[in-house]
Amino acid sequence: MSSATMPPSLSSSGRLILLNPGPVNVHEDVRAAMASPDQCHREPEAAALMDRVRAKATAVCGGADTDTSVLLAGSGTAALEAALSSVVPQDGRILILDNGHYGERMFRIVSLHGVPYQRLEFGWTRPMDPAEVDRALELDPGITHVGMVHHETSTGMLNPLREIGAVVAARGRSLIVDAISSLGSEQLDMRADHIDWCVGTANKCLEGLPGVSFVCASHENLERLSSVPPRTFYLDLHGHYMSQDRKHAPMFTPAVQVMTAFEVALDLAIDEGVPARGARYAAHAEAIRAAFTEREARFLLPPEHRANSVTTVAVPPHLTYDQLHDGLKAEGYVVYATQDQLAGWFRVANMGQLGAADVAEFFPAYDRVVAKYADQAR
């Protein structure tokens, strides 16, 4: 058996520890829910499941009784594309705030669908500036929507959502937030942050499994989409909303087992609470950053700009990212590459069901891998 097909090694905890920013290690009850019985997605039981998941996803977003969530079968990008391609009217225009790979992805989606746009680029290691956003809105009254990423996972940057939300609301525009990598662990509230469209997914800080994503918005905003001609068939957000809200049925076949597991994950998230989960993640992140500091590692971002779930660090001298990744995987840990623009860096995420021991035991493994290649370089 070649090394490419060898099963991954396990850490001392008996698990492969995922230190990538989703998918994540999940609670055993979430994994067990994937073994739920086979069922038809058009039966009442599946409809009741869908209704419950929609309500719980809305609750996690800080939504009110006037809000709801629309479920999509797909990764977070599916829900993001549904929102961006569906909500901007033909005579409207969206301002894309871009300071990383996922801001660039928003730009690529709207340009692909022919949505009129303006792009405000800040640079990959610079946080979004609310004053610059305000100036852009002041100068262009034709902008009707603003799109931003809350946690720019390509760098680990946490953008100032509340401040930008206040600016967008004061200018009377509509805010679309990619909260795919922040929802469940970072402070976020539909009302307090002036979010009109919140995009989330199951398999990151909500600690579910890949295959279900959603858009949370007010019923009023979703109803208004009836006047916006759809730009896509499968990802028509208004079509999904009408089917799920009026008929209590999915428009197309959903991933029922994944949705079942997502409900368990949402229950766990609601029981733990976002502040407590955020504190758990922050404690792991602090331990990771302290250990890297002891090793004199270089960080991409200063502490005040880092989210509580991703740390971007320079690859140590004398080895490549692939050598570091493969060496750590052989020890039972998976770290994550950066995009080409950030060659020479790697990411360590602490999303999911990790314990303090998982974090602590990562560093002896890291040291062994680094020492191996340092010895070879002598």
C-alpha positions in Angstrom: 0.0 0.0 0.0 1.5 3.4 -1.0 1.8 6.2 1.5 -0.9 8.1 -0.4 -3.4 5.4 0.4 -2.3 4.5 3.9 -5.0 5.2 6.5 -4.0 8.2 8.7 -2.4 7.6 12.1 -4.3 8.4 15.2 -3.3 10.7 18.0 -2.8 9.5 21.5 -6.5 10.2 22.1 -7.3 7.5 19.6 -8.7 10.1 17.1 -7.4 11.9 14.0 -7.4 15.4 15.4 -8.6 17.9 12.8 -6.9 21.2 13.2 -8.2 22.5 9.9 -11.0 25.1 9.7 -13.8 22.7 9.0 -14.9 19.9 8.8 -14.3 19.4 12.5 -14.2 16.7 15.1 -17.8 16.3 16.2 -19.6 15.0 19.3 -20.3 11.3 19.3 -24.0 12.0 19.4 -23.7 14.0 16.2 -21.9 11.2 14.5 -24.4 8.6 15.8 -27.3 10.6 14.3 -25.9 9.9 10.8 -27.1 6.3 11.4 -30.8 7.4 11.6 -33.2 5.2 9.8 -33.8 5.6 6.0 -36.8 7.9 5.3 -38.5 9.7 2.4 -37.8 13.4 2.4 -41.5 14.0 1.4 -42.9 12.4 4.5 -44.2 14.3 7.6 -41.3 13.2 9.8 -38.8 14.8 7.4 -40.9 17.9 7.2 -41.0 18.2 11.0 -37.2 17.7 11.1 -36.7 20.5 8.5 -39.0 22.9 10.5 -37.1 22.2 13.7 -33.7 22.7 12.1 -34.8 26.0 10.5 -36.0 27.3 13.9 -32.8 26.3 15.7 -30.5 27.7 13.1 -32.5 31.0 13.4 -32.0 31.0 17.2 -28.3 30.5 16.8 -28.2 33.6 14.6 -30.0 35.7 17.3 -33.1 35.8 15.1 -36.5 36.8 16.3 -40.0 35.5 15.6 -40.0 37.6 12.5 -37.0 35.8 11.1 -36.5 32.3 9.7 -33.8 30.2 8.0 -33.8 28.6 4.6 -31.9 25.3 4.3 -29.7 24.3 1.4 -28.2 20.9 0.7 -24.6 21.8 0.2 -21.6 23.4 1.8 -21.6 27.0 3.1 -20.7 28.2 -0.4 -24.0 26.9 -1.7 -25.9 29.1 0.8 -23.6 32.0 0.1 -24.2 31.7 -3.6 -27.9 31.4 -3.1 -28.0 34.7 -1.1 -25.7 36.7 -3.4 -27.4 35.6 -6.6 -30.9 36.0 -5.2 -31.2 39.2 -3.1 -29.8 42.0 -5.2 -32.5 43.4 -7.6 -31.6 44.1 -11.3 -31.6 47.8 -10.6 -29.5 47.4 -7.5 -25.8 47.1 -6.8 -23.7 45.3 -4.1 -20.6 46.6 -2.5 -18.2 43.6 -1.8 -15.8 44.2 1.1 -12.7 42.1 0.3 -9.7 41.4 2.6 -9.0 37.7 1.8 -9.8 34.6 -0.2 -13.5 34.5 0.9 -14.1 38.1 0.2 -12.7 37.4 -3.2 -15.1 34.5 -3.4 -18.0 36.8 -2.8 -16.8 39.0 -5.7 -16.4 36.0 -8.0 -19.9 34.8 -7.2 -21.6 38.1 -8.0 -19.5 38.7 -11.1 -20.4 35.2 -12.4 -24.1 35.8 -12.0 -24.0 39.2 -13.5 -25.0 41.0 -10.3 -24.0 44.7 -10.5 -21.2 45.3 -8.0 -18.5 47.5 -6.6 -15.5 46.0 -4.9 -13.6 47.6 -2.0 -10.3 45.8 -1.4 -8.4 46.2 1.8 -5.6 43.8 1.4 -5.2 40.3 2.9 -3.8 41.3 6.3 -5.7 44.5 6.8 -9.0 44.6 8.7 -12.0 46.2 7.1 -12.3 49.9 7.9 -15.8 51.1 8.7 -14.9 54.7 7.7 -13.9 53.6 4.2 -17.1 51.6 3.9 -19.1 54.7 4.9 -17.3 56.8 2.3 -18.0 54.3 -0.4 -21.7 54.3 0.4 -21.8 58.1 0.6 -20.2 58.4 -2.8 -22.4 55.8 -4.5 -26.1 56.1 -3.7 -26.8 53.4 -6.2 -25.4 50.7 -3.9 -28.3 48.8 -2.3 -26.4 46.0 -0.6 -23.1 45.3 1.2 -21.5 41.9 1.4 -18.8 41.0 3.9 -17.1 38.1 5.5 -17.1 38.1 9.3 -14.3 35.6 9.9 -11.9 35.7 6.9 -10.6 32.2 7.4 -7.9 32.5 4.8 -5.9 34.6 7.3 -7.7 34.1 10.6 -8.9 37.8 10.5 -12.0 38.7 12.5 -13.6 41.7 10.8 -15.5 44.5 12.7 -19.0 43.3 11.9 -20.8 45.4 14.5 -19.2 48.6 13.4 -19.7 47.9 9.7 -23.3 46.8 10.4 -24.0 50.2 12.1 -22.5 52.1 9.1 -24.6 50.1 6.6 -27.8 50.5 8.6 -27.2 54.3 9.0 -26.9 54.6 5.2 -30.1 52.6 4.7 -28.5 49.7 2.9 -28.9 45.9 3.3 -26.1 43.8 4.8 -25.2 40.3 3.7 -22.8 38.5 6.1 -20.8 35.4 5.4 -20.8 34.0 8.9 -19.8 30.5 7.7 -16.7 30.4 9.9 -17.8 32.5 12.8 -21.4 31.5 13.6 -21.5 29.6 16.9 -18.3 30.9 18.4 -18.0 34.6 17.7 -20.3 37.4 18.9 -23.1 37.8 16.3 -26.6 38.9 16.5 -29.0 39.6 13.6 -30.5 42.7 15.3 -27.5 44.2 17.2 -25.3 43.8 14.2 -27.9 45.0 11.7 -27.6 41.8 9.6 -30.3 41.4 6.9 -28.9 38.2 5.4 -26.8 35.8 7.5 -25.1 32.8 5.8 -24.1 29.8 7.9 -23.1 26.2 7.6 -23.2 23.0 9.7 -19.6 21.9 9.7 -17.5 24.6 11.3 -18.2 26.3 14.7 -21.7 24.8 14.9 -19.9 21.4 15.0 -22.1 19.5 12.6 -21.2 17.5 9.5 -20.8 18.8 6.0 -23.8 18.9 3.7 -26.3 21.4 5.1 -26.0 25.2 5.0 -28.6 28.0 5.5 -29.5 31.6 5.0 -31.2 33.4 7.9 -33.3 36.5 7.2 -36.6 38.1 8.0 -39.8 36.8 6.5 -40.3 40.3 5.1 -37.0 40.3 3.2 -37.6 36.8 1.9 -41.1 37.7 0.7 -39.7 40.6 -1.2 -37.6 38.3 -3.3 -40.7 37.5 -5.3 -39.9 40.7 -7.3 -36.3 39.7 -8.1 -36.1 37.4 -11.1 -34.0 34.3 -10.2 -30.5 34.1 -11.6 -30.1 30.4 -10.9 -32.4 27.4 -10.8 -31.1 25.2 -8.0 -30.0 28.0 -5.7 -33.1 30.2 -6.1 -33.4 31.4 -2.5 -37.0 32.6 -2.8 -38.0 29.3 -4.4 -36.5 27.4 -1.4 -38.1 29.7 1.0 -41.6 29.4 -0.5 -41.3 25.6 -0.6 -40.0 25.3 3.0 -42.2 28.0 4.5 -45.5 27.5 2.7 -45.4 23.8 1.8 -43.2 22.6 4.7 -41.3 20.6 2.1 -37.9 20.9 0.5 -37.8 22.2 -3.0 -35.3 19.4 -3.9 -34.0 16.3 -2.1 -32.1 17.3 1.1 -29.4 15.3 2.9 -31.8 14.0 5.5 -29.3 12.1 7.6 -26.9 15.1 7.6 -29.8 17.3 8.7 -30.6 14.9 11.5 -27.0 15.2 12.7 -27.2 18.9 12.3 -30.2 19.1 14.6 -28.2 17.3 17.3 -25.3 19.7 16.8 -27.6 22.7 17.0 -29.0 21.3 20.3 -25.5 21.0 21.7 -24.6 24.5 20.5 -27.8 26.1 22.0 -27.2 24.2 25.3 -23.6 25.3 25.5 -24.4 28.8 24.4 -22.3 31.0 22.1 -20.5 32.8 24.9 -19.4 29.6 26.5 -18.4 28.0 23.2 -16.5 31.1 22.3 -14.7 31.0 25.6 -13.8 27.4 25.0 -12.4 28.1 21.6 -10.6 31.2 22.9 -8.9 29.1 25.6 -7.7 26.6 23.0 -6.5 29.4 20.7 -4.6 31.1 23.6 -2.9 27.8 24.4 -1.9 27.3 20.8 -0.6 30.9 20.4 1.3 30.7 23.7 3.0 27.5 22.6 4.0 28.9 19.2 5.3 32.0 20.9 7.5 29.8 23.1 8.9 28.4 19.9 9.5 31.8 18.4 7.1 31.3 15.6 6.0 34.2 13.4 2.3 35.0 13.3 0.6 36.5 10.3 -1.7 38.8 12.2 -1.4 40.8 15.4 -3.4 39.5 18.4 -6.1 42.2 18.2 -7.2 41.0 14.7 -7.3 37.3 15.2 -10.5 35.3 15.5 -10.8 32.8 18.3 -10.6 29.7 16.1 -7.8 30.0 13.5 -4.1 30.9 13.9 -1.9 31.5 10.9 1.8 30.7 11.5 5.0 30.7 9.4 6.2 27.3 8.3 9.4 26.6 10.3 12.8 26.9 8.5 14.3 23.8 6.8 11.0 22.2 5.8 8.1 22.7 3.4 4.5 22.9 4.3 3.9 19.4 2.7 6.6 17.9 4.9 5.1 19.6 8.0 1.6 18.5 7.1 2.5 14.9 6.3 4.7 14.6 9.3 1.9 15.8 11.6 -0.7 13.6 9.9 1.5 10.6 10.6 1.3 11.7 14.3 -2.5 12.0 14.1 -3.0 15.7 13.5 -4.2 17.5 10.4 -3.2 21.2 9.9 -4.2 23.3 6.9 -2.4 25.1 4.0 -2.9 28.7 3.1 -3.8 30.0 -0.4 -1.0 30.7 -2.9 -0.9 34.4 -1.9 0.4 33.3 1.5 3.0 30.7 0.6 5.2 29.8 3.5 2.4 30.0 6.1 0.0 27.4 7.5 -3.2 27.4 9.6 -4.0 25.7 12.9 -7.7 25.8 13.7 -9.3 24.9 17.0 -12.9 24.5 15.9 -14.9 21.4 17.0 -14.8 18.9 19.8 -11.3 19.4 21.0 -10.0 19.0 24.5 -7.1 20.7 26.3 -5.1 17.5 26.0 -5.6 17.4 22.2 -4.0 20.9 22.0 -1.3 20.2 24.5 -0.2 16.9 22.8 -0.1 18.5 19.4 3.1 20.4 20.2 5.3 17.4 21.1 4.3 16.0 17.7 5.0 19.3 16.1 8.4 19.4 17.8 9.3 15.9 16.6 8.5 16.8 13.0 10.4 20.1 13.1 13.4 18.4 14.7 13.5 15.6 12.1 13.9 18.0 9.3 16.3 20.3 11.2 18.5 17.3 11.8 18.4 16.4 8.1 19.4 20.0 7.2 22.6 19.9 9.3 
